[in-house]
Structure formats: C-alpha cells, structure tokens
Amino acid sequence: MIDVKTADRELQTYIRPQTFPVAIRMLRPGEPIPDRARRPSRDFKKLSMNCQVIDMARRYGWTLVLTREDSICSLGIAALGFEKPTHLHNSGTLCEGMYTETKEAGQRSEAAIDRFKEGEYGALLVAPLDRATFEPDLVCVYANPAQVMRLTQAALWKRGGKLASAFGGRVVCADIIVTTMRTDRPQVILPCSGDRIFGQTQDHEMAFTIPWTQMEEILDGLRGTHAGGIRYPITQFMEYEAKLPPRYMEANRVWEAEKGTAAYTNRDRVVAAYKRSFADRVPVYPIVASFAGTLDGLSIEEYCINVPRAITAMLNYYERYQPDVVLAYNDLAKEAEAFGCRVKYSDWVVPSIDQHVLAEDKAGLAKLRMPDPYKTARLPGFLEQCEALVKAKAPAAIGAVAVGPWTIAMLIRNPETMLLDTFEDPQFIHDLMRLTTDFSKVWGDAIVKTGIGLSFSEPTASISLVSPDNYREFIAPYHKELVDYFKAKKVGVTTHICGTTYPIFEDLLNVGFTTVSFDLDQQADPTLYVDQLARFMQVAKGRAVAIGNVDATKFEKTSKEAMYADVKRCIDTAARHSGFILSTSCEIPPKSDPEAVKWFMDAAHDYGRYDRIF
C-alpha cells in the first residue's frame, strides 16, 4: 500500500496544487486523538467548523481535530453525525428564504445531503498529507479547474466513462467527507458559500476528493495520462504566427523596407496617415486636374470634355511623378453645368461659370430639376473617369473631387448675389441648399459606387468670402447632413476649402469631415497672417487627417530652393503628428512648370523621410 509521503510527492509532481493536499480521517467514538493535533476549543479558545479546519490544514500545514465540543456549525455537526438533525433541519426552515423559496423545497435540499448516523463517528481528524501520522479515509485536494480536470482524467484512466458528482451549493463538508466515504468514489467538489466565507476558499478554487483505497489507481492515472501528453501545467500550443497590434507589425514593415525585402506602396503611406501611424515617409501629392492634360498637350477644355484622353493624361501624370494620391478631377463647374449653367473655358485658367441659371430670377428654383448622374451633361463622363482610375489599379490612394452643395448653390445663383441673399432672403438660401445637398447625396452615391474615395470641394465656403456665422447658419448644417449620410454608409468624406479657414476649423471637425484640405491664409494684413497648417494641428489633435499646404501659386514660377523651403515648412509643422498628407494649398495651375512639380515631389521624398524626422 502506498504511503502518505509518496502520495503527496506524486500529487505535487503531476498536479502542483497551491495548498497542501489534506488527509482526512473520521475517528470512531473512543478512538485516540493524536497528541499533537490542535483542538480549536482548547488551543484557540474558539469554536470552529469542518471547512475551517480543512482549510487551516491545507494553508497552515497543521494537524487538527474537531469534535462536537469544538464545533459551531449546525449544518456540519448534523452532517458528520455529531448530533441528530433537528426539526429545523427536517422542516426545511434552515434553507427557506436563503437557499430555497419555500420550506418544501428546503426539505428536499436537506434530504439530499449525505449524513453519517448519529454517534457513528466522534471526531474529524485532518492534516497535510505528507505530515499525516495516520492512514486517511480520503484525501482532499483544493485546486483550480484545470487541476481538477487532470484528477478527473486520472480517475477515468483505467475505468473510462464519466465521473459522477452532485452539487447542492451548501454543506460542502458533507460532499467532501460523507459522500466520498459512502460511495468510495472520487468526487468533484464545488465549494459552498460557507467554505468560501469561513474557510476563505477563493473564487478560482474547486476541490477533488480521493478515497484512500483508490489513491494508487489515481496516481497510476496521473502517470498514464501525463505520458500520453495530457499534463499540468496545461501544454499550450505555441507553433503559430501571432496576430500582433497593427502598429507592431508596421515596425517590422519598416525594417523590411530598409533591408529591401519589402516596399511601401503609395497607398500604404496614405493608409498609415489615416491610421495615425507612419510608413517610411510622409505621403505626398499635388492637387492636379487640368495640369495633367497640359502635360499630354491637351487644352484645358479638351481635358475637361474628352474623357478618354483625360483618363490617359491622368495615368500618364501618375507614371511620371508617382504621387501617393491620384484624383479623378477635371473642374469645379460640371455640377452647376448639370443644373443648366454655362461653362466658360480658357487657355490659362480653370473653367468657370459665366451664366448662372438663377442669377436674374431666384423664382426659377422651383423649376430646377435634379440632375441624373448617369445622363446629365458631363456627369456620366466623370463617373467613367472614376471607374477607369479604379480599374487601372495603380498602387496609390484614389479619390474623386466632387463639388459641395454650397459651391454648387453659389454657382447656380451667382456668388455676389447670393451673399446679398444671406441678408435679404435667408430662406431662399436654405431652399437652394436643400436642393443642392440632396443632389450631393445622389451624386456622391454614384461616385462611391465606382469604388473611389469621396471628396467635396467647397472653395466658396472660405471665410475669405463668407463670415464664420454664415458658415454656421447656411453651410454647416448641410455639411453635417452630408457627412452623416455617407458615414452611415461607412464612407469617410474629405473637404477642401480655399482661402482663410482657421476660424471654422472647430466647426469642420464638429461636422465630422474625416479629412480637411486647406489653403494658405489670405488675409490682406500680413500682421494677421496665420499658418493654417500649424493652427489645424493644434485644433484637430488627431481628430481628422490634415492635407496641405504648399503654396500652389509657386508652381508656375519658382526656384528649387523656394520649393524645398515651402515643403520643409509643412513637414516641420505637421509630420511628427502623423495624420498628415503633404499636398498643395489648392489645385496647381494648368500651366504649372513640370520641373516645379518634380522639385515638390523630390523635396517631399527627401525631407519627408520619417527616419530623418525622428
């Protein structure tokens, strides 16, 4: 027969419990009590409980004995047969209102408790297993669920099947001692409230009892299952590739790029900015429309009207300069043209409206029809351009520039006249904005369906033209409606506003634009000039991506040094914050110097490297 020290050593090897396994023996009346056993009433001058002495043995390493004279818990006293159950037990009164709703239910709970006969035993003797000087009736191991699982597996090593245990949530000392001794089978033990309150058993602990007669069988089961690969601590599967936080993986990507084993695409750099992280350098692109056509020898009008040639010109421009963002963008007049306005073309400057459909008679608003994006004027051609850029699969971020509702409204009415309307007929402006906002939703839907990014350009929403109060009254509500509409479709919206915008930065953020592209401050008084890029970074604090703002007017005539200086200004101002894409303050002129565009890109590639910045 196995001895207690060997049994303890084997349990420590295969189970590793946090507290000592406890040897438990029920002493018959008159059976001698070990001399060194502590008795609560005698040695502590306090009465105790079955669960308490078991827990003292497993935590303190003490040998203890509990007799009727040492006991205080009426439930435990009755369970071990130190007294006959009272009518309070038998009637269900001790359960009612605490563990059961009624006395009748309480009677059933009391009847389910295993008890020794009154007087069958005279004392409970407990000790740490390896220090026990007696042969136990059973061993109780307190453990975590995984350790209890291992003991269960060991109990089934020879017999197979399932291990049966029952749970009542109260009088756990009866489950540990009485049930185990009566069934002569191991038991999975769910500690009760009393064990947790008075025995201070922890939330993570369960228990497992082993009849001493079956200890060798259990230990054989532990050895056998351990050899079969079922072990404690539980063997963890480690042969996998971890999915780490994206920014951790981005650091790996930087190393790979430095070693030449991987490369960042143009789109990767833009995505990193939107994630408020960093790739290898600041993403960069100039805002380009008709300039792409002039590179291919097209007139501005040809670029805006001849869709196939415009597509080719934009793709040729991309191949030449490799910008990180490519735009489907021809001009800002096509939406107003779709409402009936007339476009004027020039050989040198961007197209404009020279006949505003409501300039003379605002009553004509009621007669305006909603343009069909797939049939009206040049709108279908623009959608064709969007589709072609997406289909080309250039490794860049691809976006479309549509005109926002306020600028469409101004071009339909006439900017100067509409500014007077803000004083004379504000309701007319709201009515017109209702129409153009509804159109912007329909138009934006058609653009988004091509798979391209969405941007609304609002050059005339500039505080150089309207007051901050006018923006908040006549524009912001419709911008918010537009942004919310596309946000519900999981589409982020970019906006570009020309001129001075810093007084409404907070408004633009509250509206919900995910990206804000801005111009240079155009106040006439140099002493009032504000660096709008610096101001936006201070105000936004990462709430939106910033795009800007190298002076677009320099692209017609400048020096390489001046271009580098302007690029350096922007990068020094914003690049450390991430959420920044270097671009131009506005669309570069159609007749820009191609060499100036190269200087811009070269300066950004060189000075915008994050290894230099940091």
N, C-alpha and C positions, 0 to 999 in steps of 0.2 A: 504494500500500500504506500502511496506517495506521502511524503511528509510535508508539513506546512511551509517550511523554508523553500523547498524545491518548487512547490506550487506557486508561492509568491514570486520566486525568481522567474518562472516561466510566464506568469501573467505580466510582470514588469517588462519582459523581453518582447512579448507579442502585442500587448495592449497599451502599456505605458500610461496607466491612469494617473491623474494629477494627485489623488489622495490614496491612502493605503487601502488595499482590499481588506475587508473586515471578516474575521472568523466569528461566527455566531453559534452559540450553543444554548439550548434550553436545559436548565438544571431541574431534575426531579426533586420533589419535596425531600429534604434531608440530605441531598447530595452536597458534598462540601464545596464551599466557595474558596477559590484561590486566595491565599493570604494577601497577595499584592494588589488584588483587584480593588479599585476605588468604588465606594458606595456614596451616591450623592447626598443622602440624608446625613450620613455620618461624617463624610470628609468635606462636603461643600456647605453643609447646613442648609441645604435647599432640596426640594423635591424636583424630580426630573421626569423625562418622557422617553419612550422607546426610541423615537427618532433622534432625540438629543444625544443619548449615549452612543448610538451607532455613529453619529456624526462626530462626536468627540473622539471616538476610537480612530476614525479614518483621517481626522485632521491633526489631532494631538499625538496620536500614537500610544494612547493609554489603554490599559485593560480596565474595564468597568463591569459592575454587576448591578442589576436593577431588580429589586424585589417589590412586593406590594407596598412595603413601608417606605420605599424610595420613590414611588410613582405618584403623579398628579393627574395624568390624562385619563379621563374615564373611558375614552374610546380604546386606548391602548391597554388599559387594565382589563377591560372585558375581553379584548381580542386574545390576550395571552392567557386567559383563564384565571387570572389572579382574583377575580370576583365574578359572580354570576351577573349577566346583563340585567339591568333594572327595567321597570315598566316604562321608564323614559326612553330607553333604547328600543324596547319591543313595540312601543306605540308609534314610533316614528317622530316623536317630539324633538329629538336631538337633530334631526335633519330638516324639519319643517321650517320654511322661511329662510333657510340658509343654503341648503343643498337641494331641497325639493319644494315644490309648490304646496304640497299637501302632506298630511300625516300618512295617508295611504301610500303615497309614493315613497315617503320616508321609511315606512315599514319594509317595502320591497328592497330599498337600499341597505337597510340594516340586515335583512335576511341574506343578502348577497355576500356579506362579509364572512370570511373564514375565521373561525374562533376555535381555540382549544377548549376542552371541557374544564369546568371549574375545578381547580385543585390538581389538574394533570401535571402542571409544572409549578415550580416555586420561585424561579429566578431566571432572568435573562443575562447571559454572560457574553461579552463582546471584547475583542482585542484585534489589533493589527495582525494580519495573517502570519507574517513572518516572526511575530513575537508571541504567538499563541502557545500556551503551555498545555493545551487541551486539544482533543480531537473535535473539530467543529461538526455541527449538524449541517451547516451550509456556509457558503462564502458569499458575501455581497460586495459587488464592485460598482462604485459610482463612477460614471464616465460620460463622455459626450456621445451623441447619437452614432457617430461613425465607429467609436469603440464598441458600443453596444451591438452594432451591426456585426462586427467581427466576432463577438462572442456568440451571437445567434448563428452565424455561419459555422462556427466551430461545433456548436451543439448539433448541427444537422450533418456534419461531415460523414458520420457512419450511417445515420438513420435516414437522411434525406427528408423530404416533405416540408412541412411548416412547423414552426414553434408556436404553440397556443399560449396566449396570455390574455388576461382580462383586466379591464381598467374601470375604476369607480371614481377616481379623483379624490378619495378620502381614506383615512385609516390605512396608509401605505405600509405601516409596520406589519399589518396582517398579511398583505401581499408578500412582503419580503420573507417573513418568518413562517407563518402558519400555512399559507398556500404552498410554498416551496417544500416544506416538510411533509405535508399531506399528499401532494402529487408526486413527490420525489422526481420532479422535472424542473429544469431551469425555467426561470421566469424573466420576462422583460418587465421592468418596473417603471411606472410613471409616478414620480414623487407627488405627494398630495400637498394641499395648502399648508397643513401643519408642519410637514417636513421642510417646506420652503420658508415658513415663518419662524419656527422654533429651532429646526435643525439647520437652518440657513443654507439649505441646498439652493444652488444657483440656477438661473433660467436655462443655462446651456446643459445642465446635468440631467442624466437619467440613471437608472441602476439596472443591474443584472444579477440574478441570484443563481448559485450553482450548488445543488446538493453535494455534500462531500463525497458521497458514494459515486458520483459521476465526474469528479474532478479530473481523473486521469483521462476519461473519454473526451472531456472538453479540451484538455491540453493536447491530446492527440489531434483533435480537430483544428486547433490553432496551428500546430506544426504542419499538418497536411495542407490546409488552405494557404498558409504562408508559402510553402514550397510550390504551390500551384499558381502563385503570383498575386494572391489576394492578401494584402498586407495593411498594417497600420504603422506609421502614418500612411494614409492612402497614397498609392502611387499616382502621381499626376502625369498626364500625357503632356510632354514638352516638345515633341518634334513637330512644331507648327511654325508658321511665319506670322508674327504678331501684326495686328492691325493697330498701329500707333496713332496718336493725335496727328492730324494733318500737318501741323507746324513742325513736329518732329521729323516727319518724312520730308518736308521741304528742306530741312538742314542737310539730309542725306543727298537730296537732289542737287544742292549747291556744290557739295563735294564731287558728285559725279560730273557735273558740268565743268568744274575746274580741271578734272582729270581727262576730260574729253570723252568719257564713256556715256554721256547723255547730254542733251541740249535742251535749252528752253525754246519753246516756240513763241512767236509774237503773242499769241493768245494766252499762253501760260503767264506771261508778265502782267497782262491785264487782269486775269483771274486772281492773281496774287494780290494785286492792288484792291480788288473788290473784297477779298478775304481779310483785308487789313494786314497783309503779310508782305514778304519781299521775295522776289525772284533773284536774278543776277544783276539787274539794273532797273532803273525807272522806266516804265512803259512810256512810249512817246509816239505821237503822230501830229502832223499839222492838219488843221481843218481845211479840207480840199474839196472843191467842186469843179468849177469851170477850168481851173488851172490844169487839171488832168487832161481836159480836152485840148487846151492850147499846146501842151507837150506833144500831142499827136497831130498838131496842125489844124485842129478844128476851130471854127469861130465859136464864140460864146453861144450864139443862137443854135448852131449845129449841135453843140454838146447838149443843150437843153432839150432839143427836139428829136434828134436822131438817136433813138435808144440803142440799137446795136453798136453804133460807133462809140457811144458814151460808155457802154459796158466794156468794150475793148480798151478804151482810153484809161478807164479806172484800173483795170487789171494790169495794163502796161505801167501805169504810175506805181502800182504796188510792187511790181517786179523791180522797178528802178530804185525805189527808196526803202522798201521793206518796212513800212510803218507798222506799229503794233495794232493799230485800228484802221480798218478800211470802211469808208462811208458810202452808202447809197445816197447821193446828194447831188442835185443839179442846181436848183434855185429855190427861192422862197416865195415865188409868185404863183406857182402852179395851183395851190389850193384856192386862192382868191380867183384865179382864172377859171377854175371849175364852177365858181358861183356866177360867172358872167363878166368878170373884169377883163380889161385888155392889157396884155403884157407888152412892154417896150424893151427891145434888145439893143445892146451897144457893143462896140468892138473892144471896149476897155473896162467896163464896169459890169457888175452883176445885173441881171434883169430886174426890172421894176414895173409897177403898175402905173399906167398913165391914164386909165379911165376907170374910176371907181364906180361900181354899179349903183351904189346908194348915195353917191356924192350930192346929188341935187334933190333927191326925194326919198327921205327915210321911210315914207309910207310904202315904198316898194319892198320892204322887208317881208310883208305878208305874202308877196308873190314869189319870193325866192324858193327854189326847190332844192332839196337835199341832193348833192351830187352823188352819183353812183361810182364808187371807187373802181369798178370794173368796166365802166362805159364812158365816163365823162372826161372830156378834154385830155390832158396829159397824165391823168392819174393811172390808167392801166399801164402806160409805158413805164412809170416809176415802179410799179409792182413787178413788172418784167425785169427791171434793173435789179431790184432786191433779190428776186429769185435767181438771177444769173450769178450774183455775187455769192450767194449761199451755195449754189451748185458748183462753183469754181473750187470750193473747199480750200481756200487759202488758209494757212495756219495762223490766221490773225483773228482778232475780235472783229465782228462785222455789225455795223449799226446803220440804221436809216434815219435821216433827218426829215421829219415832217414839220409843218408849221403849226404852232399852237393856236388855240382859239382866240386869244386877244389880238394877235397879229393878223389873223385872217379877218377878224372883225374890223380892225383899223384899215386894212387894205380894201375891204368892201365899202366902207363908209368914206374914208379919207382921213388920215391921221389928224390934220389940223382941225377939221370939222368935228371929229369925234372927241377931241379934247374939250371943245366947247360944249359938247353934249353932256360931259360929266357935270357941268353946272346947270345946263338948260333943260336936259331931258334924261336924267339918270335911268329912268325906267326903260327908255329905248335901248340904252346900252345893255341892260340886263336881258332884254328880249333878244337882242342881237347875239349876246354871249350864249344865251340858251341854244340858239341855232348852231353857232359855230362849235360849241362844246359837244353837242350831240353828234355833229359831223366828225369831230376829232375822235370820238369813240369808234364810230363806224370805220373811219379812215385808219385809225390805229389798229383795229381788229384785222383789217385786210393786210396791213403791213406785217403784223405779228405772225399771221398765218404763213408767211413765206419763210419763217424761221430766223428772221433777222432781229437784232436789238432795236429798241424803240427810243427815239429822242424827239422831243418837241422844242423847236427853236422859237423863242419869243423875243426877237430883237426890240420890239416896240414896248415891251414891259419894263424897259430901263427906267431907272429913276432920273436919268438924264432927260426923260421925256414926260413921265408921269410922276406924281408925288407918291411917297410911301403910303399915304392914306388912300389914294386912288387905287394903288395896287391891292390894298387890303379889302377895299369895298367892291371893286369891279373885276378883279382878276383872281385873287387868292381863292375865293370860294369855288370857282370853276376849275382852277388848277387842282385843288384838293379832290374835287369830284372826279376829275380825270385820273389822277394818281390812284385814288381808291378803287376806281373801276378796274384799272389794269392790275393793281395789287391783288384784287380778288381772283384774277386770272394767273397769278404768280408771275407777273411781268413787271420788272422794275422800269422806271421811267427817268430818263435824263432830260435836263433842260439846259438851254443856252440862252442867256440874256445879254444883250450888248450894253456897253457903256457902264455907268455907275450903278452898282447893285448892292454895295455893302449895307445900306440902310435896311434892306429887306432880307438879309441873309437868314435871320432867325425865322422869318415868315416862310422862306423857301424850304427850310428844314421842317417846319411845322406842317407844311403842305404834304411833305413826305417824299420829295424827289430823292431817288437813291444816288443820283449823281448831279453835280452842278458844274457847268462850264461857264466861265466868266471872262469878261473883257478887262481892259485897263480902266481905272477911274478916270472919267473925262471932265472933272470939274475945271473950270477955267482958271481959278485961282490956284497957283502952284503950292501955296502955303497950306491949302486944304486937302492936297492930294493924299489919297490913302492907297497903300499897297493892298489891293483887294485879295490877293492870294494869301498874304500873311494874315489879314483880318479873318478870312474864311476859316483858315486852320485854327485860329483862336476860338472862333464862334462854334464851329462844327464839332470839334473834339471827337472826330471819327464817326459822326452820325451820317455822313454822306461822303462819297468819293469826290475829290476836287479835280477838275480838269482846267488847265490853263498854264500861264497866260503870257507867253512870249508875244511881244508886240507884232501883230500881223502886218502892220503897215511897213515894217522894215524889210519885208520880203521882196519888194520891188527894187529897192536900192539900199544896200548896207555894206558894211565891211565884215570880214570874217571875225575880227576882234569884237565888234559890236554885237554880232550874233552870239558869240561864245559868252559874252558878258551877260546878255539877257537870259540865256539858258542857265548860266551859273546862278543868277539871282533867284530864279524859280526853284531850282534844285536845292539851293541852300535854305530857302524859305520853307519848303514843304516836304522834301523827300524823306526826312527822318521820321515823319509821322506815318508813313505809308498811306494807303487810301488816297494816293495821288497819281495822276497821269499827266505827264508833261505834254502840253499842246500849245496852240496859238490862242491869242486873245479873241480871234474871230476867224472867219474864212479868209485865207490868204488871197490876195488879189489875183484875178485870172491871168494877168501878165507878170506874175512874180518871176524873179530871177531863179532859174533852176539850180544855179550854183548856191544861192542862198538857202534853198531847201536842203541841199546836201550839207551845208555848214551846220544848219539846225540839227539834222539827224546825227551828224558826226559828233557834234558837241554833246548831245544827249547821250550817245553811246559811250563816250569817253568819260565825261564828268558825272554821268548818272549811274556809274557802277556802285553797287552797294558796298563792295569791299573797300572802295575808296571813301564813301560817305561815312562808314562806321569804323 
